Amino acid sequence: MRVSVLASSSSGNETYIETPSHKVLVDAGFSGKKLAAMMQSIGRDLADVDSLFLTHEHSDHSKGVGVLTRRYPGMTLYANQRTLEALPASIGKLSAQQVKLFEPGETMSLGDLDIESFGVSHDAAQAQFYQFHHDDKAFAILTDTGYVSDRVAGTIRDADALVMECNHDLEMLRMGPYPWPLKQRILSDTGHLSNEDGANAIMDVIGTRTKRVYLGHLSPHNNMKELAHLTVASMLKEQGLGVGRDFDVYDTDPAVADPMFTVGA
């Protein structure tokens, strides 16, 4: 199983996963043109993608869903019922033949790829994220949640690689330009994880198999790559975890794809 985090931030999200039999996207938070360029940057073609897994209806995750499914009729969209019902009108009409329901807590198989869905605490209709399994290796994505429950932590614990939300630095958010109601929303149990929250969640789920941790969904207004990385790495090292030895911590970018990697390698 090979993966590239094509983009991750509060302005747009897209992750590519491939196995010998399947090519999969998680979310489509950009225009069709931008999504095609991101795929080309890692040597892949959108036309080859067979499945699109949607996490929730917010535009930084769903903006390109309508364009992709209409442009590529062989692509199947997986999402839960409440998310589909909450998609904005700007998405346009979706073909019923291309949409398959995938509810939180379910597991499905696409031949050589098994996918677990799990609900999270976010102010969306019914946000859910995913863990992908192939050849005894696991890759998990967890962003857009106000906190990480014991159930969610148990689901993704000891994944070989994972994307964990580090949306904001608390001080930058508090001192920043956002209106107070928006700050309250971000800080709430249905908002987003701070750098410290993300570090604590990583400490809770990391295991001996875990080799790669990606810091995802950074806010361009309330965080910086260097700050998120320093905060997380420092907190993990303080707990005696082998950053740079047993596993590595990687940054993600709002517009530049991370290089493809093999899960478990």
Secondary structure as UniProt FT lines:
FT   STRAND          2..9
FT   TURN            10..11
FT   STRAND          12..18
FT   STRAND          23..26
FT   HELIX           32..41
FT   TURN            42..43
FT   HELIX           46..48
FT   STRAND          51..53
FT   HELIX           59..62
FT   TURN            63..64
FT   HELIX           65..71
FT   TURN            73..74
FT   STRAND          76..79
FT   HELIX           81..86
FT   HELIX           89..91
FT   HELIX           96..98
FT   STRAND          99..101
FT   TURN            104..105
FT   STRAND          107..110
FT   TURN            111..112
FT   STRAND          113..119
FT   STRAND          128..134
FT   TURN            135..136
FT   STRAND          137..142
FT   HELIX           150..156
FT   TURN            157..158
FT   STRAND          161..165
FT   HELIX           170..175
FT   HELIX           180..187
FT   TURN            189..190
FT   HELIX           195..205
FT   TURN            208..209
FT   STRAND          212..216
FT   TURN            220..222
FT   HELIX           225..238
FT   TURN            239..240
FT   TURN            244..246
FT   STRAND          247..251
FT   STRAND          261..262
FT   TURN            263..264
//
